Structure formats: structure tokens, C-alpha cells
Amino acid sequence: MREGIEEREAEREIRWEAVFLGVLLAAGAVYTGMAFGMEWRTPDGRIGAGFFPRLVGVGILGCSAVGLARAAVRLLRRRSRARADPSGQTPPRPYLAAMVALVGLQVVLVATLLPLGAVLASMLFLVPALAVLNPGRHVTNLTLSVALPVGMYLLLQVGLNAGLPAGVLGG
Amino acid sequence: MLSPATLGLLAVGVVLGMVVGVMPGLGPSAGIAILLPLTLDMDATGAVVMLAAIYYGAMYGGTITSVLVNTPGESAAVASTFDGYPLAKAGRAGPALVLAAVASFVAGILGVVLVAVTAPVAAGLAASFGPPELLLVVIAGLLTIIAVMGGNRMLGALSALIGFAIATVGVDLDTGAQRYTFGSPELIDGIDFIPVAIGLFGVGEILWSVWRGEHRGPRASFSVRAVLGDLWPSVAEWLEVKWTMLRGSVLGFVVGLVPGAGATVASLAAYSVEKSVSKDPRRFGKGAMPGLVGPEAANNGASAGAMVPLLTLGVPGSASTAVLLAGFLAWGLQPGPRLLEEHPEFAWGLIASMFLGNMMLLVVNVAAIPIFASIAKVPLRLLAPAIVVVCALGAFTVHGSIIEVGIMLACGVLGFYLKRFGMSPAALVIALVLGPLAEKSLRQTLIISHGSFDIFLQRGASQVLLCFVAVLLVLPVVIGRIRAWQARRAEPAHRP
């Protein structure tokens, strides 16, 4: 039964790898298409702006296409093996929700950094992020959520004059 | 050059590097990338001295977590877990960490002497290199990284190509044409290296750790006093590793000289060497002191060796030295054959600071091992959000650009997927740094040769480098075939 779960886990990873390589292939196609819109040679015979990007783009297309094909072959082989496993158990999911939450909160951090300022935006990020990753320890989380942004402000802005956004606290 | 202020920065760099190296999920490359923005307001010499100190401080910091909690801070410290953790379980972590610190010190000092001797020679050799040779050095460096990463080398090559692609964003300096800027004035100067490195190594590592549930793991629970044992090694332990330190130091330095090979290869090679020369190789993996000391000396020796191609060719040998190179460029210092002539105070000051930094590292290590051991107990669930904030604010301070914070975040997600699917963030970062040099060298080569690639066969240095590139291309294929053949031969013998 354990082997069946591992087979499905491996199959899931290969499926996501194929999706990722597909995205890279699509991005590579856009990049290469734009590279072919640039000059290979300038009118006076010099090497154009599109010369290097075309080589890189074709390389990306080739590598991601071969990687995608290999992933597809591996996926087909695994599927036939997984079908032979009668248990049908689903493998445990990694901590996808926590990771997605962390990415989502980072997007909020980026969006609020200028309007709210570094200190408030960081606090707004830290409170929910710590609630997700370190649930139930409210005092620790709140202390860190206040102390870290203030400490960073003192170090970067007061100490090094690094130009952090002041946001609403800047008046 | 080494004023009291610079010495102060050196000490701060060593301590910060060790703190970063001890933190779970962060290694030297992430540490330097995250702390790089802090140094942007400093003078060039002080900043680079501090960054170099963070680099070798973090290299050693990773040893503490490898030995105490079996968690290497980065790949170069993996070999240190093989015997370091069994030593900790036996209550010998204290002597193990002291000997690892001494080995790092010996390798660092020997490495600095070797850098001082070889850098001028290498600079002289590099001065004879033209565009074809520089292009081949870049290709060889990237191929070495791809060859040693194992697994799927095609995906390693794809990582490097993505780095080259990111490097093409911005104005083409030769023709003045804009490339991939999508009309954004923020992208005209290209995508800055620092937010990309912070994203890939800082945020990417954190996302990877959270995805694997490391934040849910139990807090590293060990009694610092019990696991360290007697701090000072016995006479027998000192005698057992005296030659190990020298072997590891020299081997590490030589491996570090090869662009792209780096500390990981050096530490694994040193482990193999120590095992093969040992009178009792069966002790390895069960707590043999040479199994820890050899890799430790080697990875520090490689850190020193990697400075030679970095300073004389401007070619970084690892992700960490790529981030260091970005620091050099940020202060207008262009590493290359002329650096020793044009900025001798900087180059020799950096080498002298490495000497002093290694001495500081030894003192800090031996005196503060219990303190750093306690830092290793801070759980990832508290560190992860804090590191993200440090990364975001650090990325903003580089140019005060919110776009760059967005780029940092996007690169964090990209770094997560690269790690997840066995690709190489290190190859991407090095290709990003070397992209402009590769493009310029290729263009100049084709101009000199009137579009012909025969030029690579007409020059002696090119021929040697071309042979090296060919070996790097062919060797992994040949080794793979031999292993497959050996596996096929062994299979029938195992069948009942």
C-alpha cells in the first residue's frame, strides 16, 4: 500500500513538473518570438540586438521541450503502474496552503508597502503570516510583529538612511 | 585601508555571517544577498570587506547546524553532516565544532597565502585572454555547475538559459535598442541582480521549507551543554586530524580555482579522500573526526580558491561569489585582470581582510559556540515571516523601487519551483551575472573573426579551454553510460 502512495506522490510531482515546464515553454516561445522581432544584424552590418536573445530563446525552447517530453514519458509509465495498484489511496499533500498563504501575504506586502509605509505594511504582513505558521502563540507573534518592523526601521532608516517608504506615518 | 572602522565592519560581517549561516533555511548566498542592501551606503572597501566576512562567516555557521541538528545550511555543508551529527549524538559536538573551526581557520589562512601567490599569476594569464577565451571561461563555468549538480543536466542548462534571458532585459548597449522593457522606464537599465538573488535564495528557500512542512517540525530540542560535551578536543583527536586539515585545505583551494566547481564538490571530494586514506574506513559515517574536519577544511579552502577567478577573471565560481561579484559591481569595481593594477589597495586589502577575518572567525567560533548553538534552536515558523520582511525591505532599499520588490517576490516563487523540480538557482544567478560578459565576448569574437568560429581553434588558450569544455560535455555522458552498464551487469547476479 505504501508503494502505491509513493507512486501517486511521484506521479503528482511529475505532473506539476510538466506543468512548470509547459509554462517555461510558453514563456520561452513569447521571449523567442520577440527576439525574432529584433534585428539579427544592423543595417550597417553589425551584430544586432536580437542576435543573443535568439540563441538564448531557441535554447530555452529546446531544453524545455525536451524536459517536457521526458516528463510526459515518465508520467505515462507511472500511470500504468499506479493503475495496477488497487488501494487507490491519496498521498499526503505537502504544506501547499501555508505556502500559498505566504505568497498571497507577500503580494499584499508589496501592494501596501508604498501607501502604508514600511513599518505598517510589515506589521500587516507579519500578524497573519505568523498566525498561519505559528498558530496559538499570540503574545510571541504580536511581539515579533511589532518588534521586527520597528527594529528594521531603526536599522535601515535611522541608522543607514536607506529611504524606506514612510507611508501614512510620514504625515 | 584596514582602518579601525573597516576592522569593525569585518567583525560585524563575521558575526552576521555566522548568525545567517546558523539560521535554518539560509546559506551563504542567501545571507550575502539579504544583507547586501545594508552595505550600499558604506564606502566600497568597507562594504566589500564586510560582505566577504559574511561569506566565510556563513560558510562556517552552516557547520554548526550540520553538526548539531543534522541540517546543512547549504549544499557545501552536506558532507559535514555525515560524521558531524554522529559525533554530536555521541556528546562530542564541542570538540567537533572546535576542530572544524580550527580546520576552517587553517584552510582560510593557507587559502589567503595561496590567493596572494596565485592571483597575480592568474591575473597575468587572464590578461592574455581575448573575447574567445573569456566566452569559453563563462561557458566552462556554467557547464561545471551543470555537470556537478547531477540529476537532470538538461534542466540545469535550462536554469542557466533563464538567467541569460533575464540578463537581456534593458537597453542593448551596442545598438541602443530596447529589449523586453515593455515600455517601462524602470526596466531600461535592466533587471538588477540583487532583487533576483534575494528572491531566489531568500524567499525561494523559505517557500521551499514551508512547503515541505519544516515549520511544523518540532523545535530543535537539544541540551547545548550535553551535546557539546567537553569543548576542547583530546590530544589524540588533534593528532588524528593534523594532516587531514592540510589535505582538505589544499584540495579545497585547487577545486575552488575551477570556475563553477565550488565548495560542494571540494567538501565531498575531501570526504572521499579522507575515507580512502583512513586505516579504518568503516568508522566513517559513524562519527570519525577526519570525516568532519576534511570537508570543513575543503569548503573553506574552496571559498578562498574561488576568489582567484572572481578577482582575476570576474567569473564567480559559485552562487555566493556571484552575489559578491554583484556587490563589487554595485560599487563600481570591475573584477578582472586589471583589478590588481588599477585598484591594488582594494584587491590586497580584501585579501588582508580575509586573513584577519579568519582569525576573528576562529576566536568568535571557539568563544561563542554555545551562543550560536542556541540560535540553531530558533524555530523556522518564527524565522520564515521575519526573513520575508527583511528580504522585502532589503530589496526596496537598493533603488527605492517597488517594482524591484515585485521582481524579488516573483523570483522567490521561481526559486521555489526551481528547487522543487531539481533545477539550479545557482546556475541561473551566475548566468544572470555573466550574461552581459557572455554576450559582449560573443559579439567581439564574431567581429574579430568576421563571423567565423574557427577562431576558437586558432589560439592556444582557446584550444585548451575548448578541450576543457568538451570534457565537461562528454564526461557526464560517459560516466552515466558506465554506471548504467555496471548496473546491468550487477542485476543478473542479484536475481535468485
Interface residues (C-beta under 8 A of the other chain):
Chain A: E13 W16 E17 F20 L21 L24 G28 Y31 M34 M38 E39 T42 R46 I47 G48 A49 F51 F52 P53 V56 G57 G59 I60 C63 S64 V66 G67 R70 P94 Y95 L96 A98 M99 L102 V103 Q106 V107 L109 V110 L113 L114 A118 S122 F125 L126 A129 L130 L133 N134 T140 L144 L148 P149 M152 L155 L156 L160 N161 A162 G163 L164 P165
Chain B: P37 L38 L40 D41 N152 M154 L155 A157 L158 L161 I162 F164 A165 T168 D172 D174 T175 A177 R179 Y180 V203 I206 L207 V210 W211 R212 G213 H215 R216 P379 L380 R381 L382 A384 P385 A386 V388 V389 V390 A392 L393 F396 T397 G400 I402 V405 G406 L409 G412 V413 F416 Y417 R420 F421 A438 E439 L442 R443 L446 I447
